[in-house]
Amino acid sequence: MTREIDRSPARLSSALSVTGAGLSAGTSALTGSVGLAVGAAGFLVVALGVFRGSLRAVTLGSTALLIAALAGGLAVGAPFLLLPGVIAAVLAWDLGEQAINVGQQLGRGADTTQLEATHAAASTVVGVGAGGLGYGVYLVSAGGRPVTALVFLLLAAVVLTSALRA
């Protein structure tokens, strides 16, 4: 008798992905109505993508969250809202993909808690470290310190992270 393996996304990474999406959407909502609308849409698409196991939806929703965080940060000029929003958007994408990949490869029945927790912790340390480094460069830079400089530093970190995963 063969038993069908449940290939649904892994639970822990799914929950952490949706939590990151919520944090990103929440910080974007504090920047205005555009941040609220785009952030809420991104949150819903990430949650739906994780629930249905769609990498495309997780990527699309995380991109919307990233755009909402960057646009809100530029509009308000508040790095203390920009940084957590961007970091949480990238974590939502990374952990959502992790949840789907673990579910597809190992199945939901496998005990993957330690694997998922280790991946989540490492991703969070890298994200917070990159954000802290970017913010440090922003603080040390010359006089006026436009928030645009911080946005471009964060964008470079996201592109570098994506290139390393490819």
PASEBA-1860 file (N, C-alpha, C; in nm, 3 decimals):
! residues 166
1> MTREIDRS> 0.083/-0.115/0.000/0.000/0.000/0.000/0.090/0.125/0.000 ~ 0.076/0.209/-0.101/0.154/0.332/-0.108/0.072/0.447/-0.053 ~ 0.139/0.530/0.018/0.074/0.645/0.078/0.118/0.771/0.004 ~ 0.024/0.852/-0.035/0.053/0.976/-0.106/0.117/1.076/-0.010 ~ 0.225/1.140/-0.055/0.295/1.240/0.026/0.229/1.375/0.004 ~ 0.199/1.443/0.113/0.141/1.577/0.107/0.253/1.676/0.073 ~ 0.244/1.737/-0.044/0.348/1.830/-0.092/0.314/1.976/-0.063 ~ 0.228/1.999/0.034/0.191/2.137/0.072/0.313/2.208/0.133
9> PARLSSAL> 0.313/2.341/0.128/0.424/2.417/0.188/0.442/2.385/0.336 ~ 0.566/2.390/0.380/0.601/2.363/0.520/0.535/2.468/0.611 ~ 0.489/2.424/0.726/0.408/2.510/0.815/0.487/2.626/0.877 ~ 0.602/2.597/0.937/0.676/2.702/1.008/0.720/2.814/0.914 ~ 0.781/2.778/0.803/0.825/2.881/0.708/0.707/2.956/0.648 ~ 0.594/2.887/0.629/0.474/2.954/0.579/0.428/3.060/0.677 ~ 0.420/3.023/0.804/0.376/3.117/0.907/0.472/3.235/0.918 ~ 0.601/3.208/0.912/0.699/3.316/0.921/0.695/3.407/0.798
17> SVTGAGLS> 0.669/3.350/0.682/0.657/3.430/0.560/0.538/3.526/0.569 ~ 0.426/3.474/0.613/0.306/3.558/0.625/0.326/3.663/0.734 ~ 0.397/3.628/0.841/0.427/3.725/0.946/0.515/3.838/0.892 ~ 0.618/3.802/0.814/0.703/3.904/0.752/0.625/3.992/0.657 ~ 0.535/3.932/0.580/0.452/4.010/0.488/0.363/4.106/0.565 ~ 0.309/4.061/0.678/0.227/4.148/0.760/0.304/4.264/0.819 ~ 0.427/4.236/0.863/0.512/4.342/0.918/0.547/4.444/0.810 ~ 0.580/4.397/0.692/0.613/4.486/0.582/0.492/4.571/0.543
25> AGTSALTG> 0.377/4.508/0.531/0.255/4.581/0.496/0.220/4.682/0.606 ~ 0.240/4.644/0.730/0.210/4.734/0.842/0.296/4.858/0.842 ~ 0.425/4.841/0.816/0.513/4.960/0.814/0.481/5.047/0.693 ~ 0.445/4.985/0.581/0.408/5.062/0.463/0.279/5.139/0.486 ~ 0.186/5.080/0.560/0.059/5.146/0.588/0.080/5.274/0.669 ~ 0.187/5.279/0.748/0.214/5.398/0.828/0.263/5.515/0.744 ~ 0.298/5.490/0.618/0.352/5.597/0.534/0.247/5.666/0.449 ~ 0.126/5.615/0.444/0.021/5.680/0.366/-0.071/5.581/0.298
33> SVGLAVGA> -0.168/5.634/0.225/-0.270/5.549/0.163/-0.214/5.461/0.051 ~ -0.116/5.511/-0.023/-0.057/5.430/-0.130/0.018/5.312/-0.068 ~ 0.094/5.338/0.036/0.164/5.230/0.106/0.067/5.129/0.163 ~ -0.044/5.179/0.215/-0.146/5.090/0.271/-0.207/5.001/0.162 ~ -0.244/5.060/0.050/-0.310/4.984/-0.057/-0.215/4.881/-0.119 ~ -0.096/4.924/-0.157/-0.001/4.833/-0.222/0.049/4.729/-0.122 ~ 0.073/4.771/0.002/0.118/4.677/0.104/0.013/4.572/0.136 ~ -0.113/4.614/0.146/-0.221/4.518/0.174/-0.237/4.418/0.060
41> AGFLVVAL> -0.228/4.468/-0.063/-0.237/4.378/-0.179/-0.120/4.280/-0.179 ~ -0.001/4.328/-0.150/0.115/4.241/-0.144/0.101/4.135/-0.036 ~ 0.051/4.175/0.080/0.029/4.081/0.189/-0.067/3.970/0.147 ~ -0.178/4.008/0.087/-0.278/3.909/0.045/-0.222/3.813/-0.059 ~ -0.144/3.865/-0.154/-0.087/3.779/-0.259/0.017/3.684/-0.200 ~ 0.100/3.732/-0.107/0.197/3.643/-0.042/0.124/3.534/0.036 ~ 0.024/3.572/0.114/-0.050/3.474/0.194/-0.117/3.370/0.103 ~ -0.178/3.415/-0.005/-0.241/3.323/-0.100/-0.136/3.233/-0.165
49> GVFRGSLR> -0.022/3.291/-0.203/0.084/3.213/-0.266/0.140/3.105/-0.175 ~ 0.158/3.140/-0.047/0.209/3.041/0.049/0.103/2.933/0.072 ~ -0.022/2.972/0.083/-0.129/2.877/0.107/-0.145/2.780/-0.010 ~ -0.134/2.832/-0.132/-0.154/2.748/-0.251/-0.025/2.685/-0.303 ~ 0.088/2.727/-0.252/0.215/2.672/-0.297/0.261/2.729/-0.430 ~ 0.235/2.857/-0.453/0.271/2.922/-0.580/0.392/3.014/-0.561 ~ 0.506/2.973/-0.618/0.626/3.056/-0.611/0.604/3.190/-0.681 ~ 0.533/3.188/-0.791/0.506/3.310/-0.867/0.428/3.411/-0.783
57> AVTLGSTA> 0.326/3.364/-0.711/0.246/3.454/-0.627/0.328/3.509/-0.511 ~ 0.411/3.425/-0.450/0.496/3.472/-0.340/0.592/3.580/-0.391 ~ 0.650/3.559/-0.508/0.741/3.658/-0.565/0.669/3.787/-0.600 ~ 0.551/3.775/-0.661/0.473/3.893/-0.699/0.430/3.972/-0.576 ~ 0.378/3.902/-0.476/0.336/3.970/-0.354/0.451/4.036/-0.280 ~ 0.564/3.968/-0.274/0.682/4.025/-0.207/0.735/4.146/-0.283 ~ 0.726/4.142/-0.415/0.767/4.258/-0.495/0.676/4.377/-0.466 ~ 0.546/4.352/-0.454/0.453/4.460/-0.419/0.485/4.516/-0.280
65> LLIAALAG> 0.518/4.429/-0.186/0.555/4.474/-0.052/0.683/4.559/-0.057 ~ 0.779/4.516/-0.137/0.904/4.590/-0.150/0.879/4.728/-0.211 ~ 0.797/4.733/-0.314/0.764/4.861/-0.379/0.691/4.952/-0.280 ~ 0.598/4.896/-0.204/0.524/4.976/-0.105/0.618/5.033/0.000 ~ 0.711/4.951/0.048/0.806/4.997/0.150/0.899/5.105/0.095 ~ 0.949/5.083/-0.026/1.041/5.181/-0.086/0.968/5.312/-0.118 ~ 0.850/5.301/-0.177/0.774/5.422/-0.212/0.733/5.498/-0.086 ~ 0.690/5.425/0.015/0.652/5.490/0.140/0.771/5.556/0.208
73> GLAVGAPF> 0.885/5.489/0.206/1.005/5.546/0.265/1.051/5.672/0.194 ~ 1.038/5.674/0.061/1.074/5.793/-0.014/0.975/5.906/0.011 ~ 0.847/5.873/0.019/0.744/5.976/0.038/0.755/6.042/0.175 ~ 0.777/5.963/0.277/0.780/6.014/0.414/0.921/6.057/0.454 ~ 1.021/5.993/0.397/1.159/6.024/0.433/1.197/5.972/0.570 ~ 1.142/5.856/0.605/1.165/5.800/0.737/1.235/5.665/0.727 ~ 1.367/5.662/0.745/1.438/5.534/0.736/1.395/5.433/0.841 ~ 1.343/5.480/0.954/1.300/5.387/1.058/1.175/5.309/1.017
81> LLLPGVIA> 1.103/5.356/0.914/0.993/5.279/0.856/1.038/5.203/0.732 ~ 1.130/5.261/0.658/1.178/5.201/0.535/1.253/5.071/0.560 ~ 1.346/5.072/0.653/1.430/4.955/0.677/1.351/4.831/0.720 ~ 1.267/4.839/0.822/1.193/4.718/0.860/1.100/4.670/0.749 ~ 1.041/4.763/0.675/0.951/4.723/0.567/1.022/4.647/0.457 ~ 1.139/4.696/0.418/1.216/4.630/0.313/1.270/4.495/0.362 ~ 1.325/4.493/0.481/1.380/4.367/0.535/1.269/4.263/0.548 ~ 1.154/4.304/0.598/1.042/4.210/0.614/0.989/4.161/0.479
89> AVLAWDLG> 0.989/4.247/0.377/0.944/4.206/0.243/1.038/4.100/0.186 ~ 1.168/4.121/0.202/1.265/4.024/0.152/1.254/3.892/0.230 ~ 1.234/3.901/0.360/1.216/3.780/0.441/1.088/3.706/0.403 ~ 0.981/3.779/0.375/0.856/3.715/0.333/0.878/3.636/0.205 ~ 0.953/3.693/0.112/0.984/3.625/-0.015/1.071/3.501/0.010 ~ 1.179/3.520/0.085/1.272/3.411/0.109/1.206/3.295/0.185 ~ 1.135/3.328/0.290/1.073/3.223/0.372/0.954/3.158/0.300 ~ 0.884/3.235/0.218/0.776/3.177/0.138/0.829/3.076/0.038
97> EQAINVGQ> 0.936/3.113/-0.029/0.998/3.018/-0.123/1.050/2.895/-0.049 ~ 1.109/2.916/0.068/1.159/2.805/0.149/1.045/2.711/0.185 ~ 0.933/2.766/0.228/0.818/2.684/0.266/0.771/2.597/0.150 ~ 0.761/2.657/0.033/0.714/2.583/-0.085/0.815/2.478/-0.127 ~ 0.942/2.514/-0.131/1.046/2.419/-0.173/1.059/2.302/-0.077 ~ 1.056/2.329/0.054/1.065/2.220/0.152/0.945/2.128/0.138 ~ 0.827/2.186/0.123/0.707/2.105/0.106/0.712/2.017/-0.017 ~ 0.761/2.073/-0.128/0.769/1.997/-0.252/0.874/1.886/-0.244
105> QLGRGADT> 0.986/1.914/-0.181/1.095/1.818/-0.179/1.082/1.713/-0.070 ~ 1.039/1.753/0.050/1.036/1.660/0.163/0.895/1.621/0.206 ~ 0.799/1.700/0.169/0.662/1.673/0.210/0.631/1.736/0.344 ~ 0.504/1.762/0.367/0.463/1.828/0.490/0.476/1.737/0.612 ~ 0.474/1.607/0.591/0.482/1.512/0.701/0.621/1.500/0.762 ~ 0.723/1.541/0.691/0.860/1.531/0.742/0.883/1.634/0.853 ~ 0.965/1.598/0.950/0.998/1.690/1.058/1.109/1.784/1.009 ~ 1.068/1.904/0.970/1.161/2.001/0.913/1.175/2.125/1.001
113> TQLEATHA> 1.130/2.117/1.123/1.128/2.234/1.210/1.268/2.293/1.230 ~ 1.367/2.209/1.257/1.502/2.260/1.279/1.559/2.321/1.151 ~ 1.536/2.257/1.039/1.581/2.310/0.910/1.520/2.446/0.883 ~ 1.390/2.456/0.903/1.320/2.582/0.876/1.362/2.692/0.974 ~ 1.376/2.657/1.101/1.416/2.756/1.201/1.558/2.807/1.175 ~ 1.647/2.717/1.137/1.784/2.757/1.106/1.788/2.849/0.985 ~ 1.713/2.814/0.882/1.708/2.898/0.762/1.650/3.035/0.796 ~ 1.542/3.037/0.873/1.478/3.164/0.909/1.572/3.251/0.992
121> AASTVVGV> 1.642/3.190/1.087/1.735/3.265/1.171/1.850/3.323/1.087 ~ 1.905/3.241/0.999/2.016/3.288/0.915/1.970/3.400/0.822 ~ 1.854/3.384/0.762/1.802/3.488/0.673/1.776/3.618/0.748 ~ 1.724/3.607/0.869/1.696/3.725/0.949/1.825/3.796/0.988 ~ 1.925/3.720/1.027/2.055/3.780/1.063/2.115/3.852/0.942 ~ 2.110/3.789/0.825/2.165/3.853/0.704/2.084/3.978/0.669 ~ 1.951/3.970/0.676/1.867/4.084/0.644/1.888/4.201/0.738 ~ 1.889/4.173/0.867/1.909/4.279/0.966/2.052/4.334/0.957
129> GAGGLGYG> 2.149/4.247/0.932/2.287/4.292/0.916/2.303/4.383/0.794 ~ 2.243/4.345/0.681/2.251/4.429/0.561/2.180/4.562/0.583 ~ 2.063/4.556/0.648/1.991/4.679/0.678/2.068/4.769/0.772 ~ 2.128/4.710/0.875/2.209/4.787/0.969/2.331/4.848/0.903 ~ 2.394/4.772/0.815/2.509/4.824/0.742/2.467/4.941/0.652 ~ 2.356/4.923/0.582/2.305/5.030/0.496/2.271/5.154/0.577 ~ 2.209/5.135/0.691/2.174/5.248/0.776/2.299/5.315/0.831 ~ 2.400/5.235/0.865/2.526/5.292/0.912/2.593/5.378/0.806
137> VYLVSAGG> 2.593/5.329/0.682/2.649/5.408/0.572/2.569/5.536/0.555 ~ 2.438/5.526/0.566/2.349/5.641/0.554/2.382/5.746/0.661 ~ 2.404/5.702/0.786/2.433/5.795/0.894/2.570/5.860/0.881 ~ 2.667/5.784/0.829/2.804/5.834/0.819/2.821/5.925/0.696 ~ 2.734/5.909/0.597/2.749/5.987/0.473/2.738/6.136/0.500 ~ 2.773/6.213/0.401/2.784/6.358/0.415/2.650/6.425/0.446 ~ 2.656/6.536/0.511/2.552/6.632/0.546/2.406/6.596/0.532 ~ 2.345/6.626/0.416/2.200/6.619/0.398/2.141/6.481/0.409
145> RPVTALVF> 2.214/6.380/0.373/2.171/6.240/0.379/2.030/6.219/0.324 ~ 2.012/6.228/0.195/1.878/6.202/0.142/1.842/6.056/0.159 ~ 1.715/6.032/0.184/1.665/5.895/0.201/1.683/5.817/0.073 ~ 1.690/5.886/-0.041/1.710/5.819/-0.169/1.838/5.737/-0.168 ~ 1.941/5.788/-0.103/2.067/5.712/-0.094/2.046/5.580/-0.022 ~ 1.969/5.583/0.086/1.940/5.461/0.161/1.857/5.365/0.077 ~ 1.762/5.418/0.002/1.679/5.333/-0.086/1.766/5.260/-0.187 ~ 1.858/5.332/-0.249/1.945/5.268/-0.348/2.040/5.167/-0.284
153> LLLAAVVL> 2.086/5.193/-0.164/2.167/5.094/-0.093/2.087/4.967/-0.065 ~ 1.963/4.983/-0.021/1.879/4.867/0.005/1.846/4.792/-0.123 ~ 1.820/4.865/-0.229/1.792/4.801/-0.358/1.913/4.720/-0.403 ~ 2.032/4.774/-0.385/2.154/4.701/-0.420/2.167/4.573/-0.337 ~ 2.132/4.580/-0.210/2.138/4.461/-0.125/2.039/4.355/-0.171 ~ 1.920/4.398/-0.212/1.819/4.303/-0.262/1.866/4.238/-0.392 ~ 1.920/4.317/-0.482/1.970/4.263/-0.609/2.084/4.168/-0.584 ~ 2.174/4.200/-0.494/2.286/4.113/-0.462/2.237/3.981/-0.402
161> TSALRA> 2.139/3.990/-0.312/2.082/3.869/-0.252/2.018/3.781/-0.360 ~ 1.945/3.842/-0.450/1.881/3.766/-0.558/1.984/3.701/-0.649 ~ 2.090/3.774/-0.678/2.194/3.720/-0.766/2.266/3.603/-0.700 ~ 2.286/3.608/-0.570/2.354/3.499/-0.501/2.269/3.374/-0.494 ~ 2.136/3.389/-0.496/2.045/3.273/-0.491/2.032/3.205/-0.626 ~ 2.062/3.276/-0.734/2.041/3.222/-0.869/2.142/3.116/-0.903
END
